[in-house]
Amino acid sequence: MIILAKTKNKHSMIVFISQKKNKKLLPLVENRPAALFQVAGKTITEWFYEIGKNHGVEKVILLADKDDRKLLYDALGDYQEVSAPINEIGPFTLIDFDPVKGLTKELLDMLHKGSLTKNSIWLDGNVIFSSTFLKEFLGKAEGTGKIALVENEDEKKNCLGIGCFDENFLDACALEAKCVDDIYNKVSSQTRSLTHTLVFNKEKMEFWQINYLWNLLDANQVLINYIEERKNGTIEEGATIIGTVSIGEGTRIRAGSYLEGPLVIGKNCNIGPNCYLRKGVSLGNEVRIGNGCELKNTIVFDGTRIAHLSYVGDSIIGIDCNFGAGTITGNLRLDDKTVKTKVDGKVTSTGRRKIGVIMGDKVKTAIDVFFMPGVIVGNNSAIGTGVIVSRNIGSNLFVHITQETSSQKWIVEPRKKKKG
């Protein structure tokens, strides 16, 4: 059994990384937990620590099964320290967790011995928030011993994936919990005193529960304003940069590129020449954006190549995708109405006026492929030349146009020269 060193934080932070797969988050959740989705240049898990450390959090405890632990080791490699214990990745501590069984007595005992502070922050892996929100939430939590964010004042049956609980409540109320809502409901039902709540206000609070993939775009638009300016790569003469832009190590910005922040570019990327990156662009590591491309308010995961003459707006693109020349994402309906899409078999409003394509991992497009607003493309699929994608495409499919051709004799008469 792993014994965790007692921390000195004002608040310990515990995250349910491994949870039941939410079909509404396909195709991206097929290859990673929601906590490893990318937003504004970081994974959600990294945001937990980067925001939490400003509020007394020194360690983040990640409850993950075997498969997700492997993904966490890869994703959080930059935090790795020399000679660290096998379950430690810098400020992150990985704990074996079975999302079917939930929290066991042994696991709770382990947390009590080494991790839990007097009051601990519990999170679901599919939520994300700003430092402004966490400050307000912890301010409301002060002295209560038990508080959660709920959706409305009238129905306080369900919390939205964040709670702060006194350690004395956890033995009785956290056993078999698979998410924060399980703990909240037991605390509310088994204790006599009132469980305090903070009511979610969508218009005012910088908090997002990622129930649909387009919620990542909502979070990205706000959190990208919190990035710090960095220019660690090579910027060629003739490139233009305005606003706050974060450029990772090993990245090259070629001449003629126009970068309009706030935006984030990861490590070892190759940008330009002559491309236009607009506000809200978040690029992962080893991304290629080539000649004549324009991107706007778009999240691009690691290793994707959008090489030339393409437009990508208000979209989410998975890892290792490859766009052929002239790939265009439509992001606005002709009638200017809210975009709808089909999720888990149901037509669903995105609540957004502008949204492009949501694309899984390792998708390829040929030249001149067009995406209508709000379409979703599964993992490992390919789309042939000239296809107009107006409906969702599943995973592992090749979608193409069957073309009929005909031929006949073609005789070109020699041109007569004009006299004079």
Sequence and secondary structure as in RCSB ss.txt:
>XXXX:A:sequence
MIILAKTKNKHSMIVFISQKKNKKLLPLVENRPAALFQVAGKTITEWFYEIGKNHGVEKVILLADKDDRKLLYDA
LGDYQEVSAPINEIGPFTLIDFDPVKGLTKELLDMLHKGSLTKNSIWLDGNVIFSSTFLKEFLGKAEGTGKIALV
ENEDEKKNCLGIGCFDENFLDACALEAKCVDDIYNKVSSQTRSLTHTLVFNKEKMEFWQINYLWNLLDANQVLIN
YIEERKNGTIEEGATIIGTVSIGEGTRIRAGSYLEGPLVIGKNCNIGPNCYLRKGVSLGNEVRIGNGCELKNTIV
FDGTRIAHLSYVGDSIIGIDCNFGAGTITGNLRLDDKTVKTKVDGKVTSTGRRKIGVIMGDKVKTAIDVFFMPGV
IVGNNSAIGTGVIVSRNIGSNLFVHITQETSSQKWIVEPRKKKKG
>XXXX:A:secstr
         SEEEEEE S    GGGTTGGGSS GGG EETTEEHHHHHHHHHGGGT   EEEEE HHHHHHHHHH
TGGG  TT  TTEETTEEEEE  TTT S HHHHHHHHHHT  SEEEEEETTEEE HHHHHHHHHHHTTTSEEEEE
S SS  S EEEEEEEEHHHHHHHSTT  SHHHHHHHHHHH SS  EEEE  TTT  EEE SSTTHHHHHHHHHGG
G   EE SEE TT EEES EEE TT EE TT EEESSEEE TT EE SS EE TT EE TT EEEET EEES EE
 TT EEEES EEES EE TT EE TT EE  B TT    EEEETTEEEE S SB   EE SS EE SS EE TT 
EE TT EE TT EE S B SS EE                     
